[in-house]
Amino acid sequence: MDGGGTVDTQAQAADGMPLTGEPLALELVNTTFVRGGARGVLVDALRTPEDLDGWLASRTALFSEPLRAELSAPAATGAHVARFRELRQALRDLAAAAVSGARPADAPVGLLNASARLAVSWPEFEPTAGGPARVVTRWSEPDPLLAALGEVAAAGVGLLAGRAVEQVRACPAPGCILYFVKSHGRREWCTVGCGNRVRVARHSRRAKADPA
């Protein structure tokens, strides 16, 4: 289980996640989130093959163009879900280490690197009957969903080992477990909702401290 806490037993569609629009690796990390603030419940939006199918379908544009068409056909299995959840935890661990300035543990590093190898691809020359030849893409991993896992991992390598890692943030709102890239200087929270909750809590504390 990611992040600790009580898992919401109700099904949660990937489109119900409170934060989207982040880099691909953080999109996967943020499929676990807390609903309801500091005393809320932990929601896992990637619990079933249907959840994974929905998550991939809604984020197709974040994958390489040759892989997009490949992702439309296969249906996810429980084994695929397990692999994506495993990568999610590794990325969460590495993001936490990056934010805190700690040295990342060997296990998530090894899993991320092994997963990234699934993204290896190359172009091939393919003749066609009666027409010009075309370029086709081949992957070292024949399963398109695992190739997609590889692209998520490769994106994680690029984010967490690149210059952009300096802008990766863990939302500081109490109870929030989401990560985001600080896209502009004034961004402090993952979402407006988290910012509003913190401001309301501050106002309430001030009112209690000064009842007059």
Secondary structure, DSSP 4 states (H G I P E B T S, - for coil): --SSSPBP-S---GGG-S--SS-HHHHHHTTEEEESGGGSEEEES--SHHHHHHHHHHTGGGS-HHHHHHTTSPPP-HHHHHHHHHHHHHHHHHHHHHHHTPPPPHHHHHHHHHHHGGG-EEEEEEEETTEEEEEEEEESS--HHHHHHHHHHHHHHHHHSSGGGGGEEE--STT---EEE--STT--SSSHHHHHHHHHHHHHHHHHH---
